[in-house]
Amino acid sequence: MNFTSFFVIIISFTLCLTLSMGVYANKSDHEHVREAVRRGEIIPLRVILQRLDKEIHGKVIEIELDDDDDEWIYEIKVLRKNTVVKFEIDATTGRILKVKERDKR
């Protein structure tokens, strides 16, 4: 599967999940993120996923962007066989901060 197909699947999955859960974030949250990207404070998700492409080795099942104490962190969960791998990535630098694995069985 090439990266474009992978990215389309991820976006579709995220959209379906968001619609099924109701509106996850209000407009001001989305605008806050868009402004941060425009100002260059955070790296766009597509760039982060391109950088992680060789690390993922599985199916992305969840993506979050948290703004805790003015630190932007992408949390990306990947399913690899029966294991969920959670990547925490600094959204300003793209550096992987933490990788945690959890057996789903």
C-alpha atoms as an extended CHARMM CRD file, in Angstrom:
* protein
*
       105  EXT
         1         1  MET       CA              0.0000000000        0.0000000000        0.0000000000  PROA      1               0.0000000000
         2         2  ASN       CA              1.4540000000        3.3550000000       -0.9650000000  PROA      2               0.0000000000
         3         3  PHE       CA              1.4660000000        6.3370000000        1.3630000000  PROA      3               0.0000000000
         4         4  THR       CA             -1.3340000000        8.1830000000       -0.4690000000  PROA      4               0.0000000000
         5         5  SER       CA             -3.7200000000        5.2390000000       -0.0980000000  PROA      5               0.0000000000
         6         6  PHE       CA             -2.6750000000        4.8580000000        3.5260000000  PROA      6               0.0000000000
         7         7  PHE       CA             -3.2950000000        8.5560000000        4.1990000000  PROA      7               0.0000000000
         8         8  VAL       CA             -6.7500000000        8.4560000000        2.5370000000  PROA      8               0.0000000000
         9         9  ILE       CA             -7.6990000000        5.4560000000        4.6850000000  PROA      9               0.0000000000
        10        10  ILE       CA             -6.5390000000        7.2630000000        7.8290000000  PROA      10              0.0000000000
        11        11  ILE       CA             -8.4810000000       10.4140000000        7.0040000000  PROA      11              0.0000000000
        12        12  SER       CA            -11.6080000000        8.4040000000        6.1360000000  PROA      12              0.0000000000
        13        13  PHE       CA            -11.3550000000        6.3830000000        9.3490000000  PROA      13              0.0000000000
        14        14  THR       CA            -10.8660000000        9.5260000000       11.4310000000  PROA      14              0.0000000000
        15        15  LEU       CA            -13.8320000000       11.2440000000        9.7800000000  PROA      15              0.0000000000
        16        16  CYS       CA            -16.0970000000        8.2310000000       10.3250000000  PROA      16              0.0000000000
        17        17  LEU       CA            -15.0130000000        7.9080000000       13.9200000000  PROA      17              0.0000000000
        18        18  THR       CA            -15.5710000000       11.6040000000       14.5670000000  PROA      18              0.0000000000
        19        19  LEU       CA            -19.0170000000       11.5630000000       12.9750000000  PROA      19              0.0000000000
        20        20  SER       CA            -20.0390000000        8.4640000000       14.9000000000  PROA      20              0.0000000000
        21        21  MET       CA            -18.9780000000       10.0240000000       18.2020000000  PROA      21              0.0000000000
        22        22  GLY       CA            -20.5900000000       13.3760000000       17.4790000000  PROA      22              0.0000000000
        23        23  VAL       CA            -18.6630000000       16.5840000000       17.2070000000  PROA      23              0.0000000000
        24        24  TYR       CA            -15.4060000000       15.9230000000       19.0700000000  PROA      24              0.0000000000
        25        25  ALA       CA            -14.0470000000       19.4330000000       19.1860000000  PROA      25              0.0000000000
        26        26  ASN       CA            -15.8060000000       22.7310000000       18.8110000000  PROA      26              0.0000000000
        27        27  LYS       CA            -14.9130000000       25.1820000000       16.0920000000  PROA      27              0.0000000000
        28        28  SER       CA            -12.5730000000       27.1640000000       18.3040000000  PROA      28              0.0000000000
        29        29  ASP       CA            -10.4280000000       24.0530000000       18.9310000000  PROA      29              0.0000000000
        30        30  HSD       CA            -10.0880000000       23.4490000000       15.2000000000  PROA      30              0.0000000000
        31        31  GLU       CA             -9.3100000000       27.0950000000       14.5590000000  PROA      31              0.0000000000
        32        32  HSD       CA             -6.7440000000       27.0680000000       17.3590000000  PROA      32              0.0000000000
        33        33  VAL       CA             -4.9340000000       24.1620000000       15.6710000000  PROA      33              0.0000000000
        34        34  ARG       CA             -5.1770000000       25.6830000000       12.1860000000  PROA      34              0.0000000000
        35        35  GLU       CA             -3.7220000000       28.9440000000       13.4400000000  PROA      35              0.0000000000
        36        36  ALA       CA             -0.8650000000       27.0840000000       15.1510000000  PROA      36              0.0000000000
        37        37  VAL       CA             -0.0700000000       25.3310000000       11.8480000000  PROA      37              0.0000000000
        38        38  ARG       CA             -0.2630000000       28.6160000000        9.9110000000  PROA      38              0.0000000000
        39        39  ARG       CA              2.0890000000       30.2880000000       12.3830000000  PROA      39              0.0000000000
        40        40  GLY       CA              4.5240000000       27.3850000000       12.0830000000  PROA      40              0.0000000000
        41        41  GLU       CA              4.1320000000       26.3850000000       15.7230000000  PROA      41              0.0000000000
        42        42  ILE       CA              3.2200000000       22.8030000000       14.8530000000  PROA      42              0.0000000000
        43        43  ILE       CA              3.9950000000       20.4590000000       11.9790000000  PROA      43              0.0000000000
        44        44  PRO       CA              0.9540000000       19.3720000000        9.9360000000  PROA      44              0.0000000000
        45        45  LEU       CA             -0.2800000000       15.8150000000       10.5380000000  PROA      45              0.0000000000
        46        46  ARG       CA              0.4340000000       14.7270000000        6.9540000000  PROA      46              0.0000000000
        47        47  VAL       CA              4.1100000000       15.6260000000        7.4140000000  PROA      47              0.0000000000
        48        48  ILE       CA              4.2840000000       13.7450000000       10.7230000000  PROA      48              0.0000000000
        49        49  LEU       CA              2.7100000000       10.6600000000        9.0920000000  PROA      49              0.0000000000
        50        50  GLN       CA              5.1700000000       10.8530000000        6.1840000000  PROA      50              0.0000000000
        51        51  ARG       CA              8.0770000000       10.9310000000        8.6240000000  PROA      51              0.0000000000
        52        52  LEU       CA              6.6460000000        8.0270000000       10.6310000000  PROA      52              0.0000000000
        53        53  ASP       CA              5.8720000000        5.8960000000        7.5870000000  PROA      53              0.0000000000
        54        54  LYS       CA              8.9330000000        3.6610000000        8.1140000000  PROA      54              0.0000000000
        55        55  GLU       CA              8.3280000000        3.3790000000       11.8740000000  PROA      55              0.0000000000
        56        56  ILE       CA              4.6340000000        2.4950000000       11.8330000000  PROA      56              0.0000000000
        57        57  HSD       CA              4.5930000000       -1.0740000000       10.4360000000  PROA      57              0.0000000000
        58        58  GLY       CA              0.8560000000       -1.3780000000       11.0800000000  PROA      58              0.0000000000
        59        59  LYS       CA             -2.5140000000        0.3130000000       10.8050000000  PROA      59              0.0000000000
        60        60  VAL       CA             -3.1080000000        3.7250000000       12.3840000000  PROA      60              0.0000000000
        61        61  ILE       CA             -6.2200000000        3.4020000000       14.5570000000  PROA      61              0.0000000000
        62        62  GLU       CA             -6.2770000000        6.6890000000       16.4630000000  PROA      62              0.0000000000
        63        63  ILE       CA             -4.7300000000       10.1450000000       16.2640000000  PROA      63              0.0000000000
        64        64  GLU       CA             -4.9440000000       12.9250000000       18.8340000000  PROA      64              0.0000000000
        65        65  LEU       CA             -3.3070000000       16.3170000000       19.1000000000  PROA      65              0.0000000000
        66        66  ASP       CA             -3.0040000000       17.5890000000       22.6440000000  PROA      66              0.0000000000
        67        67  ASP       CA             -2.0130000000       21.0600000000       23.7770000000  PROA      67              0.0000000000
        68        68  ASP       CA             -0.8560000000       20.4880000000       27.3430000000  PROA      68              0.0000000000
        69        69  ASP       CA              0.8950000000       23.3790000000       29.0420000000  PROA      69              0.0000000000
        70        70  ASP       CA              1.6170000000       24.9640000000       25.6430000000  PROA      70              0.0000000000
        71        71  GLU       CA              3.3280000000       21.7830000000       24.4250000000  PROA      71              0.0000000000
        72        72  TRP       CA              1.7610000000       20.3160000000       21.3120000000  PROA      72              0.0000000000
        73        73  ILE       CA              1.9050000000       16.5050000000       21.2910000000  PROA      73              0.0000000000
        74        74  TYR       CA              0.6040000000       14.1370000000       18.6050000000  PROA      74              0.0000000000
        75        75  GLU       CA             -0.5230000000       10.8000000000       20.0320000000  PROA      75              0.0000000000
        76        76  ILE       CA             -0.7280000000        8.1940000000       17.2920000000  PROA      76              0.0000000000
        77        77  LYS       CA             -1.9180000000        4.6540000000       18.0370000000  PROA      77              0.0000000000
        78        78  VAL       CA             -0.9970000000        1.8760000000       15.6170000000  PROA      78              0.0000000000
        79        79  LEU       CA             -2.2720000000       -1.7020000000       15.5230000000  PROA      79              0.0000000000
        80        80  ARG       CA              0.4600000000       -4.2630000000       14.7570000000  PROA      80              0.0000000000
        81        81  LYS       CA             -0.9370000000       -7.7980000000       14.7620000000  PROA      81              0.0000000000
        82        82  ASN       CA             -2.2380000000       -8.0800000000       18.3710000000  PROA      82              0.0000000000
        83        83  THR       CA             -0.2890000000       -5.1490000000       19.7500000000  PROA      83              0.0000000000
        84        84  VAL       CA             -1.2280000000       -1.4920000000       20.0370000000  PROA      84              0.0000000000
        85        85  VAL       CA              1.7640000000        0.8120000000       19.7480000000  PROA      85              0.0000000000
        86        86  LYS       CA              1.3700000000        4.3980000000       20.9380000000  PROA      86              0.0000000000
        87        87  PHE       CA              3.7190000000        7.0400000000       19.5620000000  PROA      87              0.0000000000
        88        88  GLU       CA              3.9780000000       10.3940000000       21.3120000000  PROA      88              0.0000000000
        89        89  ILE       CA              5.4840000000       12.9640000000       18.9780000000  PROA      89              0.0000000000
        90        90  ASP       CA              6.4810000000       16.5580000000       19.6330000000  PROA      90              0.0000000000
        91        91  ALA       CA              4.2870000000       18.4530000000       17.1660000000  PROA      91              0.0000000000
        92        92  THR       CA              6.7200000000       21.3650000000       17.0050000000  PROA      92              0.0000000000
        93        93  THR       CA              9.8500000000       19.3730000000       16.1300000000  PROA      93              0.0000000000
        94        94  GLY       CA              8.5180000000       16.0230000000       14.8810000000  PROA      94              0.0000000000
        95        95  ARG       CA             10.7290000000       14.2070000000       17.3880000000  PROA      95              0.0000000000
        96        96  ILE       CA              9.4150000000       10.9190000000       18.7750000000  PROA      96              0.0000000000
        97        97  LEU       CA              9.1650000000       11.4110000000       22.5230000000  PROA      97              0.0000000000
        98        98  LYS       CA              7.8400000000        8.0380000000       23.6010000000  PROA      98              0.0000000000
        99        99  VAL       CA              6.8370000000        4.6620000000       22.1620000000  PROA      99              0.0000000000
       100       100  LYS       CA              4.6930000000        2.3330000000       24.2690000000  PROA      100             0.0000000000
       101       101  GLU       CA              3.4220000000       -1.1230000000       23.3200000000  PROA      101             0.0000000000
       102       102  ARG       CA              0.4220000000       -2.8740000000       24.7750000000  PROA      102             0.0000000000
       103       103  ASP       CA             -0.7400000000       -6.4040000000       23.9530000000  PROA      103             0.0000000000
       104       104  LYS       CA             -4.4020000000       -6.3690000000       22.9010000000  PROA      104             0.0000000000
       105       105  ARG       CA             -5.1240000000       -9.9750000000       23.9350000000  PROA      105             0.0000000000
